[in-house]
Amino acid sequence: MANNEVLIVDYGMGNLWSVASAIKFLGKTPVVTSDLSVISTSETLILPGVGSFRRAMDTIRKQSIDKAIFDSLENPNTKLLGICLGMQLLGASSTEDGPTAGLGLVQNEVVRLSKSETSPIKIPHVGFNKVQMPNDSKLFEQIPIDASFYFVHSYAMQILNDISIYTTTTYGHQFVAAIESGQVFGTQFHPEKSQKNGLKVLENFLR
């Protein structure tokens, strides 16, 4: 693939065209595909996703997209961004529709958002929320500290005490809003639907 191209993994579950539109707006060429040979040789990949974790992983494994992603990451220059369900799929597992193993690119588990008498939240979590970004984040460079991003989800990735860089948000309880771990990046929110701050996150990832 050409240096200007950004591969958007198509496994039938994601906001492919809204992501592609954002990539195009940022001056890059989006390539939406499920072609394993193209995925495995791409150096810039985005894994979007909306819907069931179990269904998504079943499809990804059935189509061998997981192996193509792993092959691409063998190149140290490759970087991968998971968005919404796509970020959750990067994790070790999810409890959605029964325990299901994820891609295991980060070791975090994904669990349902919880509510209690002290936090009577509505699920799914829908709307703009502020995030708590660390100083060493690459994804959030030059983004205002009070920036908000657009979330739509019922499950969330849990925070681990590891070397990953975590941006968090709180809705009922604190969870991962974005993760940076070597070549692997993820956002629980939709940067393509988060106005100029979301576009800046995508721009930072592409840079």
Secondary structure per residue as TSV (DSSP state, phi and psi in degrees):
chain	resnum	aa	ss	phi	psi
A	1	M	-	360.0	150.5
A	2	A	-	-72.5	155.9
A	3	N	T	-60.4	-26.4
A	4	N	T	-84.1	-6.5
A	5	E	E	-92.7	142.8
A	6	V	E	-122.4	121.1
A	7	L	E	-85.8	126.6
A	8	I	E	-108.5	115.1
A	9	V	E	-72.0	122.8
A	10	D	-	-105.4	106.6
A	11	Y	S	-120.8	18.5
A	12	G	S	88.3	6.8
A	13	M	-	-141.2	85.8
A	14	G	S	176.1	162.4
A	15	N	-	-82.8	67.3
A	16	L	H	-61.9	-44.1
A	17	W	H	-79.9	-30.0
A	18	S	H	-70.0	-36.5
A	19	V	H	-66.4	-44.7
A	20	A	H	-60.4	-39.6
A	21	S	H	-63.6	-40.5
A	22	A	H	-65.5	-41.4
A	23	I	H	-63.0	-42.9
A	24	K	H	-63.6	-40.8
A	25	F	H	-59.3	-33.1
A	26	L	T	-84.1	6.8
A	27	G	T	89.0	10.6
A	28	K	-	-106.0	168.1
A	29	T	E	-105.3	109.8
A	30	P	E	-75.9	137.9
A	31	V	E	-123.0	106.2
A	32	V	E	-93.1	117.5
A	33	T	E	-157.5	157.1
A	34	S	-	-115.3	9.7
A	35	D	-	-68.7	115.5
A	36	L	H	-62.0	-37.4
A	37	S	H	-67.4	-32.6
A	38	V	H	-75.2	-43.5
A	39	I	H	-60.1	-45.6
A	40	S	H	-68.6	-17.8
A	41	T	H	-110.8	3.3
A	42	S	-	-80.1	147.9
A	43	E	S	-104.7	-9.2
A	44	T	E	-136.7	109.0
A	45	L	E	-122.1	143.4
A	46	I	E	-122.8	129.6
A	47	L	E	-111.8	96.3
A	48	P	-	-82.6	-177.7
A	49	G	-	171.5	139.2
A	50	V	-	-142.5	131.4
A	51	G	S	121.7	-151.4
A	52	S	-	-81.4	129.9
A	53	F	H	-59.0	-48.2
A	54	R	H	-60.8	-46.5
A	55	R	H	-62.7	-40.9
A	56	A	H	-63.2	-47.6
A	57	M	H	-66.2	-37.0
A	58	D	H	-59.3	-44.2
A	59	T	H	-67.0	-44.9
A	60	I	H	-61.2	-42.1
A	61	R	H	-71.4	-41.3
A	62	K	H	-60.5	-37.6
A	63	Q	T	-90.3	1.1
A	64	S	T	61.9	24.3
A	65	I	H	-68.0	-31.4
A	66	D	H	-60.1	-43.5
A	67	K	H	-65.6	-38.3
A	68	A	H	-64.6	-39.6
A	69	I	H	-64.3	-45.4
A	70	F	H	-60.0	-40.8
A	71	D	H	-61.9	-42.1
A	72	S	H	-63.5	-36.3
A	73	L	H	-76.3	-8.9
A	74	E	T	-67.0	-23.7
A	75	N	S	-78.6	118.0
A	76	P	T	-63.7	-14.6
A	77	N	T	-85.9	-9.6
A	78	T	-	-76.1	142.5
A	79	K	E	-132.9	146.2
A	80	L	E	-130.1	133.0
A	81	L	E	-119.9	120.6
A	82	G	E	-96.0	137.1
A	83	I	E	-120.2	128.3
A	84	C	T	56.8	-117.3
A	85	L	H	-56.3	-34.1
A	86	G	H	-58.7	-37.6
A	87	M	H	-67.2	-42.7
A	88	Q	H	-60.3	-36.5
A	89	L	H	-64.8	-21.6
A	90	L	T	-68.0	-21.7
A	91	G	S	-77.4	-178.3
A	92	A	S	-73.4	-39.8
A	93	S	E	-167.8	168.5
A	94	S	E	-140.9	151.5
A	95	T	-	-92.0	-0.1
A	96	E	T	-68.6	126.1
A	97	D	T	59.1	31.1
A	98	G	S	97.6	152.7
A	99	P	-	-56.2	127.6
A	100	T	E	-139.1	131.4
A	101	A	E	-73.3	140.4
A	102	G	-	-97.5	-160.7
A	103	L	-	-73.1	-23.0
A	104	G	-	72.5	20.9
A	105	L	S	-76.8	-23.5
A	106	V	S	-130.1	157.0
A	107	Q	-	-94.4	6.1
A	108	N	-	-69.7	148.1
A	109	E	E	-98.6	153.5
A	110	V	E	-113.1	127.1
A	111	V	E	-132.6	163.8
A	112	R	E	-68.6	141.0
A	113	L	-	-57.6	139.0
A	114	S	-	-114.3	147.0
A	115	K	-	-125.7	155.4
A	116	S	-	-144.8	-177.3
A	117	E	S	-62.9	-31.3
A	118	T	S	-85.5	-16.6
A	119	S	-	-137.4	75.0
A	120	P	-	-77.4	68.1
A	121	I	-	-81.5	155.9
A	122	K	-	-90.2	137.1
A	123	I	S	-122.4	128.5
A	124	P	S	-73.4	158.9
A	125	H	E	-79.2	114.8
A	126	V	E	-130.6	124.5
A	127	G	E	134.4	-178.5
A	128	F	E	-83.2	134.8
A	129	N	E	-134.8	144.4
A	130	K	E	-73.0	154.5
A	131	V	-	-124.1	159.0
A	132	Q	B	-107.9	104.0
A	133	M	-	-100.3	137.4
A	134	P	-	-77.3	159.1
A	135	N	T	-66.1	-27.7
A	136	D	T	-93.9	14.2
A	137	S	-	-72.7	134.7
A	138	K	S	-85.3	-35.5
A	139	L	T	-64.9	-30.4
A	140	F	T	-108.3	20.2
A	141	E	T	-60.2	135.7
A	142	Q	T	62.5	27.9
A	143	I	-	-112.5	132.8
A	144	P	-	-56.1	143.7
A	145	I	T	-65.4	-22.4
A	146	D	T	-99.4	18.7
A	147	A	-	-65.4	146.5
A	148	S	E	-117.1	153.7
A	149	F	E	-136.6	157.3
A	150	Y	E	-92.9	121.2
A	151	F	E	-112.5	143.5
A	152	V	E	-146.1	100.6
A	153	H	E	-167.5	158.5
A	154	S	S	-115.9	-14.3
A	155	Y	E	-121.8	154.9
A	156	A	E	-146.3	152.0
A	157	M	E	-81.9	134.2
A	158	Q	-	-84.2	153.3
A	159	I	-	-86.8	133.6
A	160	L	-	-108.7	159.3
A	161	N	S	-92.6	76.9
A	162	D	S	-135.6	-167.1
A	163	I	S	-85.8	-2.2
A	164	S	S	-64.5	153.4
A	165	I	E	-95.2	121.4
A	166	Y	E	-111.0	130.9
A	167	T	E	-104.5	133.8
A	168	T	E	-122.1	164.4
A	169	T	E	-142.5	165.4
A	170	T	E	-124.0	123.1
A	171	Y	S	-145.7	96.4
A	172	G	S	83.2	-58.8
A	173	H	S	-146.0	170.5
A	174	Q	E	-79.6	138.1
A	175	F	E	-148.5	176.5
A	176	V	E	-75.9	120.9
A	177	A	E	-93.9	-29.1
A	178	A	E	-157.9	150.6
A	179	I	E	-135.8	144.1
A	180	E	E	-132.8	116.1
A	181	S	E	-142.2	89.9
A	182	G	T	66.2	-118.4
A	183	Q	T	-83.1	-7.2
A	184	V	E	-108.3	129.5
A	185	F	E	-129.2	155.8
A	186	G	E	-156.5	148.9
A	187	T	E	-130.8	128.5
A	188	Q	S	-71.3	-33.4
A	189	F	S	-78.3	168.3
A	190	H	-	-96.5	102.2
A	191	P	G	-63.6	-31.6
A	192	E	G	-70.1	-11.7
A	193	K	G	-117.5	12.6
A	194	S	S	-109.0	28.2
A	195	Q	H	58.5	-149.5
A	196	K	H	-66.5	-33.1
A	197	N	H	-67.7	-37.4
A	198	G	H	-66.9	-40.8
A	199	L	H	-62.6	-34.6
A	200	K	H	-67.7	-37.4
A	201	V	H	-59.8	-46.6
A	202	L	H	-62.8	-42.2
A	203	E	H	-61.3	-42.2
A	204	N	H	-63.1	-41.0
A	205	F	H	-62.9	-45.1
A	206	L	H	-66.7	-30.4
A	207	R	-	-75.0	360.0
